[in-house]
Amino acid sequence: MEIALYIIGAIGLILAWLALDLHLGRKKHLKESKRLKFPKRQSEIFLYADGNLLYKDLYHDMRHATSHIHSLFYMVRDDHASKEFLSILKDKADQGLEVRLLLDYFGSFDVKKETIKELEQHGIEVEVYHKPAFPFFFFSINQRNHRKITVIDGKIGYVGGFNIGKEYLGQDPEFGVWRDYHLKLEGEGVQDLQAQFIQNWEQAGDFPPGEWGEMYYPELVKGPITHKLVPTNGGHLTDTFLKLIQKAEKSIIICTPYFIPSEPLHEELLSALARGVKVTVLVPAKADHPLVMDAAFPYFKTVISAGAEVYRFYLGFYHAKVMVIDDHTCDIGTANFDKRSLFLNNEINCLIFDKEFVHKTVQEIHKDIHNSEKLTLEFIENRSLMAKGREQLSKILAPLM
């Protein structure tokens, strides 16, 4: 009995230390964080919801680069898809172009040291972001650079939810069809993607702020679509989402792999439902991480009870990060509708204010809903005791999901 009490006490102390580490680490980070703010811009914007089409255009643009390639990915796998990506970077560096690759430490853990050394031998500059560090070790291993940004010649920019790996092409049998949303920008907005990449690059390498001239910021023409890039660094994302939800008069569509909102967002969704706004939530039927789906069920239950419709994509895995407000605004980017994106990760989203583009996005979402099943309160109530037990455990771990 005495030994059991010692064990319980030790576990309690460890949990208390982890919670304190996370709290103080985030507090220090927010105090020191320098968040970039961008104005509304005008660009041509192309939407991708299929990884094969995205890679085709991304790799084509990379192969035709003439000046430089700056690429930041949260996750780069060790498979044939990543080998093609890295091969293009090596070829362009061999041609004399400036090539920089920025990887998240945990997200791109598959990239071997030998691979990085080989890239550097070709003249590619490689930096790794968010390496574990003291004094707030637990916070440092949880905070991740979740952005996916590629800038080519300062004139073409890519941003969105796709990483680099075979699953994003639908070639992993564990996940099957992979649905995600990504953007290609040509026009004024590219300078903001460049600025965000450069800030992260200097932070990762602990470089002093440099002079980045015309090569990186060429003159850009205005495009037809009004938009605004919104980076967040483990804070401010709740405010962005709240403002979008509060503007809704008719409908809100939320597409996300993880539906674990903060309390203010949860309450704002319930308020929107109460004033007659139609709320639709689209999530995957299968989970790619333990407990994340279980953590969503308490929120599913309350929003469905208030009149929302929740659909679960069953054709494969659903990784989209999209919010659509009425028929005039949509948000597409790297941030999930979960507490990790809200309170820990570095993210970047693109707010798009264009009815035609919003219409195209909604058409893609309707394809996803067609391959989804509607979640019911009956299903939620009739889950197994084990599933409901996982739900209770997930409530404790929700801040890290």
N, C-alpha and C positions, 0 to 999 in steps of 0.2 A: 504493500500500500504506500509506504514511504517513498519507494523508488518511483512509483507511478506519479506521485505528487511532484517529485523532482523533475520528471520528464515533462509533465504538463506545465510546470513553472518555466522550464527551459524553452519550451515551444512558445509560451506566452511572451517571454523576453525577446525571442528572435522575431516574432511577428511585430512586436512593438518597435523594435529597432528598424525593421524593414519599412514600417509605416512612417516612422520619423525620418528615415533616410529619404524616402520618396517625397515627403512633404517639404523638407528643408532643401532638398536638391532642386525641386521644381520652383520653390520660392526664389532661390539664388539665380536659377536660369532666367526666370521672368524679369528679374531685376536687371540682369546684364544683357538680356536679349535685345538686339537691334532689328526691329521689324521694318521691312521696306513697305512703303505705301505708294500705290500707283494710281494715276488718274484714269478716267475713261479713255479708251483708244478706239481707233477704227482699223479693222483688219479684214482680210478674207479668211474665213474659218471653214475648215473641212472636218466633218465628223466621221469617226471610225467606230464600229461596234464589232468588228471581226479582226482578230489578230493577224490573219494571213494578209488581209488587205493593208493593214497598218504597216506590217513589216515590209511588204513589197514597196510601198511608197517611201518609208523611212530609209530603207537600205538604198533605194534608188537615189534619194537626195544626198545621202552620205557619200555614195560613190561619185557623185558629180560635184562634191564640194571643191572649192578652189582656194580657200583661204584657211579656214579652221573648222574644227568640230569640237563642241563642248557638250559632253553627255553626262548626265546624272541619273542613276537608277537606284532605287531602293534595293531591288533584287535582280541579280544576274546569276542564272543557274550555270551548272557545269554540264552542258548537253550540246547537241548539234545546233540548236537555235542560237545559243550564246556563242558557240564557236564561229558561226557565220558573222555574227555581229562584231566580235573581236577581230576576226580576219579582215573585215572592211576597215576597221580602225588602223590595223597594222599596215594595210596597203596604202592608206592615205598618208600615214606618217612616213612611210618609205618614199612617197612622192614629194615629201618636203613640207606637207601641211602641218600646222600646229594642231595637235590632238590632245585633249584633256578628258580624262575619265574619272568621275567621282562616284564612289560606291559607299553605301551604308555598311557599317561593320558587321552587324548581325544579319541584315537582309541579304547581303552578298557573301555570306560566310562560305558558300560553295566555291568561290573563286580562290584557287590555290595560290600560295606564295610563288610557286614556280611559274604560274600563269602571269602574275603581276610582273615578275622579273623579266619574263619574255616580252611583255608589252613594253616595258621600259627600255629593253634592248633595241626595240624598233623606234625609240624616240618618243613614245607616248608618255605623257605625264599622268601619273595615277595617284590619287589621294583617297584615303579611307576616312569616312565621317563617323563620329560618335564611338570612338574606341572607349572601352570601359575605363573609368578613372575614379580616383579618390578625390575628395573625402566622401562624396555621395555615390558610392559604387552602385547601389541598387537602382538609384534613379538613372545613372548613366547607362546601365544595360537595358533599361526600359525605354529611354528616349531615343527615337529613331528618326532619321531623315527619310521620310516616306515619299518624297517628291520624285517625279519622273520627268526630267526636262532634257531635251536635246535642242541645241542651237547650231545651225549650219550657216557659216559665213555671215552671221549676224542678220540674215535675211529670212530664214525659215526657222520656225520653232515648233516643237512638239511638246505636248503636255497632256497628262491624263492618267488613267488607271493601269495601263499595261506595263508589265515589267518585261524582262528578257528571259525566255525559257520555253520549252516545248509545250507546257501546259497552256500557255497563252495562245498557242496555235490549235488548241483542242486535241493535242497528241498524247496526253497523259490519260490512260484508261481509267485511272482512279477518279478523274474529274469529268472526262468526256468533253462535250461542247463547252467552250469558255466564252462567256459574254462579258464584255467590258466596254468602256467608252473612253475615247482618246481624241484629242484635237490636234490639227495642224494649222498653224497661223502663218500668214504672209501679210506683212504690213506693220503698222505702228506697234502692235503688241509684242513683237519679237524682242524689242529693246528691253522690255520688262522681264522677259524670261532670261535674257542675257544677264541683266543686273542681278537677278536672283541666283543664277548659277555662279556668277563671279563672287558674290558675297559668301555663298557656301564654300566655294573653292578656297577663298582666303581664310575662312574659319577652319576648314579641315586641315590645311597645311600650316596654320598659324603664320600666314604671311601678312606683312603690313599692307594696308590699303595701297593699291597700285594705280598707275595711270593707264587707263584702258581707252585707247584712242579710236580713230575712225575705222580701223580694221574691224573692231568689235561692234561699233555702233555706226554703221553706214546710214546714209540718208534713206528713209523708208517712206513709201507712199501710203496714203490712207486707203483702207479697204471699205467695203460696204456695210460691215457689221460692227455695231457698237458693243464694246465689251470692257471688262475691267478685271485685271488679274489681282487676286487677293491671297498673299502669302500669310500663313500663321505659324507661330513657333511654340505650340503647346499652350496657347492662350488666344483669345479674341475670336475663335471660330464660333463659339456659342453665340456671340453678338451678331456675327454675319448671318447665321442660320435663323436667329430670332427675327431679325429685320425682314428676311425673306418671308417667313411664315406670317408675320404680322401684316404684310402687304397683300396677302391672298384674299381675294373676294369670292372666288368661285371654286378653285381647285388647287390642291397640292399633291404632287407625285414625288415620292421619295424612293430612290433606288439605291440599295446599299447591301453589301454582304453581311454587315453586322449592325443590327438595330438595337443599340444600347445608349439611348439619349441621356443627356444630363437632365436633372429635375426641371430647370427652367424650360428646356426644349419640350420635355414631356408635357408640362403644364400648358405651354403655348399651343401645342397640337390639340390638346383637349379643348382649349378655348376656341380654336379655329373650328373644330367640329361643332361646338356649341352655337357658334354664330352662323352655321349652315354651310361651311366650306366642305367640299368633298375631299377626303384625304385617302390616298391610295399609297400603300407601301409594298414594295417588291423586293424580296430577299431570296437567297438560295434555299432549296429544300435540304441540301446537304451542307455540312460544315467542313471547313478546311483546318480548323483548330479546335481542340477540345473545349467544351463548355460554352463556346461563344453563342451557339444557337440556344442553349438552355438559358443563358443570361437574357435573351430577348423575350422569352415567353411572358414574364410579368408585364412587360410593356405592350406586347401583342394583345394580351387579355384586356387591358384597360382601354386601348384605342379602339379595338373591335367593339367592346361594350358601348363605347361612345359613338359608334357609327362608321368607323373607318373600315376600309377593305384592305386586307392583307393577302398577298399572293406569294406563293413559293415556287420558284423556278425549278422544274424537275428534269429538264433536258440535259443539264450538265451542271457547271458551277457558274454562279452569278456574282460578278466582282465589280459591277458598275457603281459609280459614285455620282449620282445625278439627283438634282432637285428641280422640279418644274413648278413655277408659280403662274396660275391662270394660263393665258396664252401669250404672255409678253416677256417672261424672264425665265432663264434656266441657268443652273449652276452645274458645271462639269469640272471635275478635277481629280485630286488624289485623296481627298479627305473622306473617310467613312463617317456614317452617322453613329459614332460610338465614342466612348470616353477616352480611348487611346488617342484618337485623332483630335478630340476636343482639348485634352489636357496634357498630352505628352509629345506627340509627333510634330515634326516640321512638315507642313503641308502647303500646297498651293492649288487654289481653285480659280476657275474663270467664270465670272458672271457675264451672261450674254443677254443683251437686250434687243432682240430681233424676232418679230413674230414668225417670219418664214423659217428661220433656223429652229425656233422652238417647235414649230409644226413638224419639221423633219425629225427632231429628237423624239417627240411624242409618238410619231409613227414607228420608230424603232422600239420604243418602250412597249407599244401595243403588240408587236411581234413577240416580245418577251412574255407579256401577260398571256398571250395565246398558248405559250408553252409552260404555263404555270397552273397550279391548283390553288383554289381559294381556301384560306385557313379559316376554320370555324371555332367558335367557343366550345362546341361539343368535342372537337378533336383535342383541344387544349385540356379540357376537364378529364378526358378519358385516357390520357397518357399513363404509362406505367408508373408504379411507385419509384422505380429506379430513376426514371426520367425526371420526376418531380423532385427527387432527392438531389439530382445534379443541378436542378434549377436553384435550390436553396444554397448549394455550395457556390454556384456561380454568382450569387448576389454578393458574397464576400469578396470575390475576386474581380467583380465587374470593373473597378477602376483601372485594371491592367488589361482589359479586353478591348 
